Amino acid sequence: MIRVCVAGISGWVGRSVAAAIDETDDLALVAGVARGASGQRIGDATVSASLAEALETPFDVLVDYTSAEAAKGHAIDAARAGRHVVIGSSGLTTADYDEIDAVAREHGVGVAAVGNFAMTAALLQRFAVEAAAYLPSWEIIDTASAGKRDAPSGMARELAWRLSQVRPPETEIPVDETVGAVDARGADIDGSRIHSVRLPGYTIGLEVRFGQADERLTISYDAGPGAGPYIAGTLLAIRRVGSVTGLVRGLDRLL
């Protein structure tokens, strides 16, 4: 039985993850973290106001669906306490992940960081990595709801990092030689240009556009407002994270 603590247990995805854990035979929800629900019970789990308080309860895996501001500290504190970590929160940088990886390795635990736990999002990542081996240039468009504060999204950051493992994209005119507003060319994240769009009516989506002479390829992902697509991937990560040491980025790296 894998004992689980969910940080952000009262949130959009956290609530659904907690419910799904209760329906399994091999996972047990034993603790939760949510400032607004402190002291409440969800199934057999007591909800704490802070991770420090929740760490007083023995558990094996921390699942973090909080925020970029909290997730890094949560991951490091949990790793130092000898707990494995699954990060579903968005907004952490490659430097943040490098720091988390170092702490996890020092303490012999695994951390799985996934920008999007949906299987279709994982497929986009894999297809894009394959395409980058053949197509020399690309840019990324990251879409989300108007209320999403972090940019780029964790999914977009993960894709940029994955593409950087293949090669840097070719650029005909260096970005710093742009005539006009250089910011219009997007942010440089691990060598890729990312353009973040935040508008009402959107939930979350990602598009990567590849181009070469006389042809182009677009791979895109879009999600609706429900948390359902993320549950199976999160449960898979909970089950697999204990088999790794250090940080693993990407759901397909756990398959």
Secondary structure, 3 states (H helix, E strand, C coil): CEEEEEECCCCCCHHHHHHHHHCCCCEEEEEEECHHHCCCEECCEEEECCHHHHCCCCCCEEEECCCHHHHHHHHHHHHHCCCEEEECCCCCCHHHHHHHHHHHHHHCCEEEECCCCCHHHHHHHHHHHHHHCCCCEEEEEEEECCCCCCCCCHHHHHHHHHHHCCCCCCCCCCHHHCCCCHHHHCEEECCEEEEEEECCCCCEEEEEEEEECCEEEEEEEEECCCCHHHHHHHHHHHHHHHHCCEEEECHHHHC
